[in-house]
């Protein structure tokens, strides 16, 4: 569907009262005040891929989540913050993630609940085209209203992390690598993400683009000041505008192209109804892309050259062994079990590596780089 409203606004910093004013404005522009009823269980789904400080631009900033939660309370809703980051999905792990990302104190201050029971259920996705069954954490199945609170970031595997990709966090912990293993190719993995997003059907999506991440996201890139907040009822429309903000063509992001082909969302900002700021004045086209960006030029080569070119061009994870501390998080997250700890350092067996970059994403020390043959750095 096209013509979805997208609210974009300039916002320079995470000042609590300014954030509250802006979120109130977004709620008004998108008709959210009329949708949240007293007593509703409203689940907020931030991006908390790993324990990190707000200034690292890895996680959705707690100050923005606080502003959204306060608006939900003002409408009469009950706030529950739920997430399933990478790694084991256990109460102890979730409490550590909430604490490390600054959510524990924030939730206590405003009377929000944090979900740490870590229960999940196997579900069937009736409209799925690629993945008909997977597990989902219970709060996302039992909510009255779901707010998808994504972070604007690049992503080593799928190019872009926004509202659609953020919902992958509804899959419990170590079942994420299982899905990487089931769908190792970008196209199939992107189709699975659309299946999941379509099934979860968030009621509202808000994008934290005040401090974004460029380069080798979603965890190994660099913070970049964007000064933008975004909101929409459509995760696809919001992501189309988000990709355009950072100089990506929406059609180059496979999950957005897939959603468009299914009739779920637009494929250009011009198909959206921008209700405050247009995209162009807010965009930063020189935003650094992930090293694992598309190698579509291979498709323009003679067919007999493509296998060799793909082998050369495909980026690979590389461990800076001198800085590796041997914590094992990469091995724990590897869907193919190709990583082992040897003499206190992580070692990758590239023979079975599917280039999902889960190891890069989950390394707490950020010592796993995404490398490509030097001549292909355009």
MOJOQUI-V960390 format. One line per field, one symbol per residue. phi: phi as a letter, one per 40 degrees, with the letter a starting at -180 (. if undefined). psi: psi as a letter, one per 20 degrees, with the letter a starting at -180 (. if undefined). burial: + if it has 16 or more other C-alpha atoms within 10 Angstrom, else -. A space follows every 10 residues. Layout:
phi->???
psi->???
burial->???
This chain:
phi->.bgccbcbac acaccdcccc cccdccdccb gcdcccbdgc cbcbbccbca cacdccgcbc cccccccccc ccccchcbcb cbabccgdcb dccccccdcc cgcccccccb gccbcbcfca bcbbccbcbb bcaabbcddc cbccabbcbc bcacaccbga bacccccccc ccecccdccc ccbccdcccc ccccdccccc fdcabbbcbc bcbbgcccbb cbcacbgbbb aacbcccccd cccccbgccd cccdcccccc ccgcacbadc ccbccbbccd cccbccdccc cccdbcddcc cddcccdccc cccccbcbcc ccbcbgcgcc ccccccfcbb cbfgbcbbcc dbcbfcgccc cccccfbbcb bbddcccc
psi->qrjpppopqp ohrlpghggg gghggggghj khhihoqpiq ooppnromhr pqqhiikgqp phhghggghh hghhijrppp pqqnaqapnq gggghhgggh jjhghghghj kqqpojhlqr qpqpnhjqhg oiprqpqhhi hjrhppoonr poqrphgjhp ocgghhihii ppdjighghh hhmhqggggh hghgggghgh mqhqpppnkg oaprcmriij aqqpohkpqq qqhohggghg hgghhjjqph iiohhhgghg hikhrrjqhh irnoieqrgg iiqnijpprq hkrqlihhii rqhiiggggg ghhpqqpppn hhipjkhjhg hhiohilipq ooljqqppoi hjpjlikhgg hioiiljoro qqphijn.
burial->-+-+++++++ ++-+----++ -+++-++-++ -++--++--+ ++++++++++ ++-+-+++++ ++++++++++ +++-++++++ ++++++++++ --++++++++ ++++-++--- ++-+++++-+ ----+--+-+ +--+++++++ +--+++++++ ++++++++++ ++++++++++ ++++++++++ +-++-+++++ ++++++++++ ++++++++++ ++++++++++ ++++++++++ ++++++++++ ++++++-+-+ ++++++++++ ---++++++- +++++--++- -++---++++ ++++---+-- ---------- --+++++++- ---+-+-+++ ++++++++++ ----++++-- --++++++++ ++++-+++++ ++------
